[in-house]
Amino acid sequence: MGKSLKFLVPLALFAGLVALLFFGLGTDPRKVPSPLVGKPAPAFSLPALGDPARTVSNADLLGQVSLVNVWASWCYSCRAEHAQLMRLARELKEVQILGLNWKDTEADAQQMLRASGNPYRVSAFDPDNRAGIHWGVYGAPETFLVDSEGRICYKKIGPVEPGTWETELAPTIDLTTKKCKESRS
């Protein structure tokens, strides 16, 4: 290999690295596609937060539209989104909000709900990530929109913010049929 070609190899590698970094910085980490969208929600059976005799499972997702919100008391973004979940719980009578308390302590989780209000019809308690791993949860908060047949329509990574229902979640579900709309891609 000639001297001029040896000089171009590191330059080409550097250019490739810059291109990868540029692409990576231009993507939104909250828009990671979920392989679960369009498929039945993963099977789970967990005790209810504050009521270990009660079981929360897939059966709780059937028959109506559900927002399944993954949250924890130690999660700053979960605390920030809490007011929006309270608003949605008041305003969206056709949608139930279920919680998945994730990698938390029961005492801390209950204290947060006592202090800030409880938007959840019921919250499953998953301190060791038994269900979270099957749902593909890798951080809190995450919210799944599930239709009345238990099929995941949408996954939101990050906090539910003002307007999230209107701009991201509602366009993916037909509230008349309570089923996922066909893909909007």
N, C-alpha and C positions, 0 to 999 in steps of 0.2 A: 504494500500500500504506500502510495506516495506521501510526501510530507504534507502536501496541501489537503489530502483526504483525511489524514489523521487529525488535522485541525478542525475539520468540519463535523466529525463524530461528536465531540463534546458540545459543540454549538447546536447540533440537531437534538441531542438529548436535553439540553437546557430549554430549547424552544418547545419541545414536547411537554416538559414539566410545567412551563409557564402556561401552556394551553390547558392542561389538566387543572391547574390551580384556578385559572380564569373561569373555566366551566363550573368548577365546584363552588366558587364564591358567588356565581350567578344563580344557583339553585336555591329554592326555599326548602329548608329541612322539615317544615311542617306539611309539605305536600308529598310525603313518602307514600307511594301507592300501597294499599293493603291487599294481600291476596285473599282476604276474607270477604271483601265487598262482593255482593251478589251471591254469597253462599250462606248456608245456615250458620247461626251463631254457634260457637263451640259449646259442647255440653259442659255444664258445670253444676255443682251442688255445694253450696257453702252456707254456714250459719249466718243468720241475720245479725247485723251489728246491734248490740244491746239486747238481743233476744236469741241466745244460742239454741233454744229449743225449736225455733222456726228455721226452716230451710229455704234458701233462695236458690232457684234453679231456672233452667230454660223454660219451664212451664209458666214462670212469671212473665215471660216475653210474648206469650201467645195471646192472640185475640185483640190486641191493641198496639198502636205505635209506641215505641219506647226509645228514650234516650238513655243509654247506659254510660254513665259518667264515672271514669276512673279517677279517684281522688285520694288525698292523704292530708292529714292535719299538718304535717311537716312541710308540705309543698306550698311555697309562696304563691305560685301561679294559681293553684287550686283555691287559695283564700281570695285571690284577686277576682276569680271568675264566679265566686259564690253568689254575689248579688245578682248576677245575670241568671243564674240557675233559679234563684228565688223568684225572679220576675217571670221566667218561663213557666215555673210551676204554678204561678197565679194565673197567667194569661192563656196557657195552652191546655185547655181542658181535654182535648182529644189526644194528648200525648202524656204518657206517664214518664217520670224520671226515676230511674233506678240507679243506685250508687254501687260502685265496686270499690270499697275502701281497701287500698292497696299498700302492703308493706308498712303498716301502721300499728300502733297499739290501740286497743279498744278504748282505754280511758282517754287518751288524747283525742281520738276521733269523736267520741261522744261529747267531750268538752267543747270541741269546735262547733258541733251542731247545736249544743245548748246555747252557746254564745252568739252564733251567727244565724240561727234558724236552720230548719231542715227542709230542703227542697225535694227530698227523695221519698217516694212512696215506701220504699224499703231499700236498705243498703246492705249488700253482701259484705262479709268480713273476710278478707284474703290476706292475712298477715305474712304468709310465706310464699305468696305468688303462685299458689296451686292453679287458680283459674287464669290469672293474668298472663301466664306464659302461653296458654292455649289461645288466648285472644290476641296475642302478638303485642302485648303492652311492653313498652320499653321505657316509659317515663310517664309521669303524671303532670298535668291532666291530659287525658285522652277521652274522647266522647264518640260513641258509636250510635248511629241511628238504625234501629231495627224495626222491620215492618211487622204486621200482625201475624205473619206466618213464621216469625223467628229468623228472618233472613236479614243480613246486614246490608244496608243501603249505602252507608257512608261512614267514613272514619275521619274524625277531626283530631289532629295532633295539636296540642296547645290549648290555651284557655278559651272558653266560650266567651266571646266579647259582645258588646252591643251590636246588634245587626246580624250576628252569626246565624240565628235561626232563619231570618229572611233571605240572606244572601247565599248561604252554603247548605244548610240542612233542608229547609222546606222545598227547594227546587228538586230534591232527589226523591221525594215521596208524594204519592197521591193520597191525600187525606180522605178522599171520598171512598176509595177502595181499601185504604190502609195498607197499600202495597208499594214496593219500590217501583219507581219509574224506570223505564229502559235507560240504558247508559246515555249520558249526555256528552260523550266524547266527540 
